[in-house]
Amino acid sequence: MKTFLRLLLLLACAITAHAQSSKYEMRAVWLTTIGGIDWPHSYANSSHSIAIQKRELTTILDRLQQAGVNTVLLQTRVRSSTIFPSQMEPWDACLSGHPGISPGYDALQFCIDECHKRGIECHAWIVTIPVGKWNSYSCRQLRKKYPRLIVKIGDEGYMDPEKSETGDYLARFCREVTRRYDVDGIHLDYIRYPETWRLKVSRQQGRQNITSIVRKISQAVRQEKPWVMLSCSPIGKYDDLSRYKSGGWNANTTVCQDAQAWLRDGLMDALMPMMYFQGNNFFPFAVNWKEFAYGRIVAPGLAVYMLHPNERNWALDIIEREMYVLREQGLGHTFFRSKFLTDNTKGVYSFTKNFNQTPALVPPMDWTGRQPPYPPRQLHLQRGMQTDRLSWPGAHDRSGADYLLYNVYASESYPVDIMDARNLIGTRLRQTSLAVPHSGRPLNYAVTAVDRYGQESTPIESQRLQKVPVKVDFRQLIVGKPRKRYKRR
C-alpha cells in the first residue's frame, strides 16, 4: 500500500517535474527485421542497393544515439531464418527479397560495428519457439532436418518445448552467434509456450520444460563468452498480484514462463517484460518486476506503437508517465518498436530526446563476482586554443575478455565527479584517444577503463585547473566528432 501511494504521488507531479536520470540506466529499443517493418525498407542485390540498405540502418542508429538509446536489440533469428550467414539456418527474405538468398553482406556484423562506433550495445534478438508459416521456405528446411521437433498449430510451425532436443538446438544456435560475433548480449523472444498450445502436462512441468531450454542456452552462451548479457522479453505481467489480477494473461501461469526465477537462479542477466498496458495494468506490475529483480536489470517494454492512430491511438502522456515512474523506480525502458520511436509518433522521439538529456551507461553485471579492470596508468593532455587532445595507454583487464573499453569525463570542477552523468562525454570507446572541442575554455578530464561486464575502473585524471565555465553537449562528443556546443538547462 505504501508503494502504491508513493506511485500515486509521483504520477501527480510527473508532468511538471523532470525525473533526474542516473548514470546507469538501460535505454533499449527493439529493432525489428521481420518483413522489414523497422528495417530494411528496400532489398539488397547489388553494391548500390547494399549501400542504400546500410545507409538506412546508420540513419536509424544515428537517431537512436541522439535520443540517448544505449542498447539495440536487433532481430537476428527471424523465423527459423537469419540476417547473417548461418551454418544452421537459411537467410531470411527481409534483406534480399528472396528466402535463402544472401544480400551480399553480413547485416549482423555491420550493425554490431555501427552500434559500437556510436557507443551503443548491440544484442542479438533471437526468436526462439515460432519458426514461421508451415509451408515457408525456412520452416520446411527445419522440418526436413528435425521432423519430430516441429509442431503445427493452425498454419504456423513451432518448436516443441516438451522435446529436450529443442533446448539443444536453440543452445547450439545461440552458441554459434556468440562464438562468431562480438555481440554484447543474446536476447531471447517467445521463450514460452504458444498461447494456442493445448497444455497436457501440469503448469509446474510446463515451467520446468521452458526453464530447461533457458538453462541450456545460458550454459552455452556463458561457456563461450561469460560477459555476453543474457536477457529475454517475458509477458508483461508475471502473475496475478494480491490486489491486481492479470486478466488471464501472464508469464508464469498462462505460458509457463518463470522469468523471475531465471533472474534469481542466475540464468538471466536482464528482463524486458512486454508491458504494453497502461494505468493499473502497468504500474503495480512494474513494481512487482522490480521487487523480484534480485539485483539484475529490468527494463520494461513500452508500447510506443500504441500511439499510432492505426493501433490504439494512445495519448503521448501515457508513455511519458510510464517513463517517469520507471526512472523513479530505478528501472530502465525498452521501446517497441524502433520505427514508431524514430518516426516521432505523436512527439515520442522529441520527448525521449529531452527526457534523456544526459547519457547513461548500461548497468554493469557486477553480480558475476569479477574484479573491475585497473585504470589507465597515465592520461596525456595536449591543450589547444579550441580543442584538447586526450590520450592514454591501454589498461589491464582482469575479466578474461578480449578487449577493454573506455569512458571519458569532463568537468569544470576538480576532481571530476564520474558519478555525475552530465560529465560523461565519451562512452564505450575502443580507441585510446579523444579530441574535445572547448571553444577556448579548457576542462578537467578523467578516463576510466571498462570491461565487457560493464564494470568500471577508478579514474585517471588530468592535472587540476581553475574552475572555468563551460558547456559540453555529450551527444556531439560521444562518438568523438567535434561539433557545436550547447547550453545546459
N, C-alpha and C positions, 0 to 999 in steps of 0.2 A: 504494500500500500504506500509506503514512504517513497519507493522508487517511482510509482505511478504518479503520485502528487508532484514529485520533482519534475517529471516529464511534462505534466500539465503546465507548471510554472515556466518551464523552458519554452514550450510552444507559444505561450502568451507573449514572450519577449523576443522570439526568434527573428521576427520580421524587422525589428528596429535595432537589434544588437548584432554585430558581426562576430560570429564564433571565432575564437583565436585558434589557429592551427598549430599543431605540434610539429616538431622536427620529423617525427616518424608517423607516417600515415599512408596506408596503401590506397592509391588512387588508380583504379584499374578500369579497363574497358574491354568488352568482348568484340573482337573484330572478325565478323562472320564472312566466310568464303563460299558457303553453300549457295549455289545459284548466282554467285556474285552479288548478293544483296547488299553487302557493305563494300566489298572489293573482290575481284576486279569488275569493272563495268565494260570491259572490252576484252577480246580474245587475243592471245599472242601466238603468232605463226610466222613471224619474220623479225629481223632485227629492229625494224621500225616499230612494229606493234609491241614487241617486248619493251622497248624504251617507253612507249606510251603507258603500258601497264605498270612499269616500275615508277614512272613519274607520278602516276595517280596515287600509288602507295606512299611515296615520300611526301606528297602533299598532305595526305591524311595524317601521317606521323608528325609533320610539322604542326598541324593544327592541334593535335593531341598534346604535343610537348608545350605549346604555347598556353594551353589550358591547365597545365600543371599535372597532367597524367604521368604517372611513373611506371605503369605496368600495362603491357598489351598482351591480351590473351588471343593468340592467333589460331583460328580454326585450321588445324593441321591434318587430322584424320577427319574426313567429312562424313561419308557413309561407306565404310569399308573401302575407302579410296583416299588418296593423299594429294598434297600440294608439293611433295618432294619425291625424288626418285627412290622409291622403297623397294627392298628386296622381298617384301611380303605382300604388298597390295598395289593395285594399279593407280595411275594418275586419275584424279578427279577431272571432270569435264569443265570445271569453272575457269580454268586457266587457258586451255587451248580451244575449248568449244567441242572437244571430242573425247569421250571417255577412253582412258588407256593411252592417250597420246600426250607426249611431253610438250610443254610450251616452249622449250628451248632454253630454259634456265631453271635454277633451283629457287623457288619462291620462298621457302622457309629460310634458307641461308641468307637470301637477300634481305628479308625482313629482320632477321637477327642482327645483321651488320648495320642496317639503318637505324634500328632501335638503339643499339649500343652507341652509335655516333651521337645520339641525342640524350644520352644518359638515362634511357628507358630500359626497363627489363622486358624481355620477350619470353613468354611462356607458351609452350606448345599445347594447344587446346585439342584434346583427344575425345571425340565422341565414341563411347565405348559399346554399349549394347545394341543400338539400332544399326543396321547395315544396309538400309535403303530399300527401294522398291524390290519386290521379289524377283522380277524379271530384269532388273537393271544389270548393266554390264558387271559392275563390281560385286554385287550380291551373287550373281551367277558364278563368278570366278571363285568366290569364297565357298559357295556350296559345293562346287566340284572338288575342292581340296578337303573340306570338312563337312560331308553331307549330314552327319549326325549332330552337328553343332548349331545349325541354323533352324529356327522355328518360324513358321509363317503365321502371322496374325493379320487377317484382312488381306491387303495386298502388300504388306510390309514384312521385311525379314528382320529377325532379332537373334543375337547370340543367346544361347540358352544359359541363364545364370545358375541353373542347377547342375550343369555339367562342369566338372573340375577342369576340363580342357579349355573352357572359356577363359578362366583366370590365367592359365598357362599361356594361351595365345596372346592375350592383351598384355601380359607381362613381357613377352618377347618383343611385341611391337614397341612398347614404351622403352624397353632396353635399347632397341635399335635407334630410336630418336635420341635418347640420352647419350649414347656412345658416339654417335656421328655428329651431333650438333652442339654448339655452345649455348644451349637454351638455359635460361635462368630458372625455369620451372616446367613441370608437367601438370597440366590442368585437366582433370577428368570430368566429363559431362555425361549425363544419363547413366551414372553408375548405380543402377537401381533396377527393380522390376518394372516392366512396362505397365502402365495403368490399365491396359486391356488384358493383362495376363490373368488367367484363371488359376489362382494360387491353390495348389493341392497339398502343400506342406504347411506346417504351423508358421505363424509370423516369426516366432523365435528362430525356427530353422531357416526361414527366408532371409532374416538378417544375417545369420551365420553364412549363408551362401554368398551374399553380396560382400560381406566383410572378408571372406576368404579371397575373393577376387582382388579387393583393395590391398590385402596383405601381400599377395604375390607381386602386384605391381610395385608396391612400396619397397619390397625387398630387392626387386630387380633394379629399380632406379637408384637406390642407396648403395647397392653394390658397385654400380658404375661410377656415380658421382654423388657422394652424400650431401653435397652442398646444393643440389638442384631441389628447389622447393616443390613439394607435392601438395596439390590443392584439388578441390572439387566444387561443384555447384549443386548442393542438395536442394530439395524442395524447400520453399521459403519458410515454412513453419515446421519446426522439429516435431512437435506433437501437440496435443491438447494441453492447455495450461489450466490451472485451478479455476481462474475466473474467465478465461477466454478460450473458446473452442476453435479448432482449426477448420471446422466446416467439412470434415470428412476427407480433407486433402492435406496430408502431412508426410514428412520424410520417414519417420520411424515406424509408424504403424501401417500406413497405406501402401508404401512402396518398399518397405524393409531396408531403409537407408539410415543406419545408426551412425550418423555423421559426427555427433558429439563424442561418441566413444572412440571414433577414429582419431580425434584430437587427443583425447585422454590417453590413449594407448600408444601415441607417437606414430601412428600410421599416416597421418596427415599433418602438414605444417600450417595450412590455411584453409578457410572455407569462404566461399562466396555464395551464400544462400540466395536463391532466386526469390527475393521479397517483392514481388510485383503487385503490391497491395497498398492500401492507404489507411489512415486512421487507426482504429483498434485492431485491425488486421495486420498492422505493421509494427507499431511502437512496442507493445508488450512482447511480441515475438522477437524483436531485435534485442531487447533487454535479455531475454532468455538465452539467445545465442551468446551474448557477452558473458553471462553468468556461468556458462559452461564452455568457455574458450580454453581453459587450462593453460593460460599464458601464451597461447598461439594467436595467429592472426585471423580476424574475422572482418570481411569487407562485403557487407550485404549488397546484392544486386538490386539496382534501382531501375524501374520501368520507364525510362525516358521515351520509349516507343509509345507509351500510353498517351503522351502529349499530342500525338498526331491526330488530326481530325478523322482519319480513316480508322483509327483504333478507338480508344475510349475518350479522346478529346479532353484529357485532364487539364486543369489549370496548372500553370507553372509553379504556383506556391505549394502545391502538394509535394513536388520534388524538393523544393527549397527547404521546407520544414523537415523533411526526412534527412537531408544532408546536414542541417544544423544539429539535429538530435544525434545523429551518428557521430559527428565530430565531438559533441559534448560528452558522449559516452566513451570516447576513445576508440571508436571503430572506424574502419576505412569505408570506401564505397566503390562499387563496380557498376559501370553503365551498360545497360543492354538497350540499344547496341550502338556501335560506332557511328553509323550514318545519321541516326537521329540526333546524336550529340553534335557532330561536326556540321550538320545542316542548320544548326541553331534553331531547332524546332521550338517554337514559342519563346525563344530567347534563352534556352537552357545552356547553350555554349557561352553566351555573354555572362550569364550568372556564374557559371562554373569558373570562368577565367577570373572573375572578380573574387569569387569565393576562395580560389587558390592563388592569392596574390604572392604568397611566399612559397618556395619549393618545399617538398617533403621527400624524405627517404623511405623506402620500403622498410618496415620494421625488421631488425636483424633476427636471425634464427639463433638466438643466444641460448635456447634450451638444449642445444646439441652438446654443450659442455666443451666446445672447442675454445682454445685461447685466442684472443684477438691478435692481429699482427703487430709487429714492432713499428714504431713511427719511422718516417724517413730520417736519415741521420743528419741531413742539412737542408736548409732552404736558401737557395741563392736568389737574390733580388737585384735586378737591374732597373733602376728607376729612370723614367724618361719624362719629358715635358708633358706628354699626354697619354703615354702608355707605359705601364710597368710590366716587366717580363719576369715571370717566376719559373724556376726550375729546381728539381730535387732529384737525388739519386733514388733508385728503386729501393723499397723497403723489403724486409724479410718476412715471409709468410710462414705461419705455423699451422695452417689448416690442411695442408696437403693438396690444395687446389692448384690449377695450372698457372694462374697469374693473380696479381693484385690490382685493385682499382684505387683511385684517389679522389678525395673531396677537397675542395678549396674554399676557404672562408676569407672574407674581407670586412673590416670594420674601422670606424674612426676611433674606437676605443681600444685600449690595450690592458690586459691581454684580450685577444679576440674570443668572444663567447661562442664556442662551437655548438652550444645547445640552442642558440637563437637562430631559427630558420631564416631570418631576414639577412643573416650574414653569409648564407650559403650561395656561392656564385658559380661553382662548378661541381658536378656530381658524376660519380662513376667514370672518371677519366681513365683511359688506358695509358695515355701519354704522360710523361713526367715533366711537362712544362705547360704554361698558360700565359697568354698575353691579356692584360687587364687594362682597358682604357679608363682614364680617370679625369680627363679634361684639366690637367694641371694641378689637381689636388690629390696627393698620394694617400694611401691607406696602410693600415696594419694588416698583415696576412697570416694565415695559418693553414697548414696542409696536414691531412690525416690519410693513413693507408686504410683500405677497406678490403676484407677478404670476401670470398664468394658467398659466405654465410651472411654478409651484410654487417659484420662486426667491425667496429672502427677502432683504430689505434688512438693513443694520446696524440696531441698535435705537436708539430714542429712549427715555430713561429718566426716571423721576421723581426728585425730589430725594432724596438719601440719608437714610435713617432709621437709628436704632439697631436692632440686631438684636432681633427680637421673636419669641417662639414662637407659631406659628400653623399650623393645618392647613386645607387647602382641598381640596374634592372637585372635580376638574376636570369630572367628569361632570355635576355640578349647574350649573356655570358656563358650560359650553362653548356653550350656546345662549342665554346671557345671562339666565337665570332664577334669581333668588336663592332658594336653598333651604338646607336644613340642611347643616352641615359635618360631616366625619367625620375620624376619626383615622387617619393613615397607619400602616401596619405597619412 
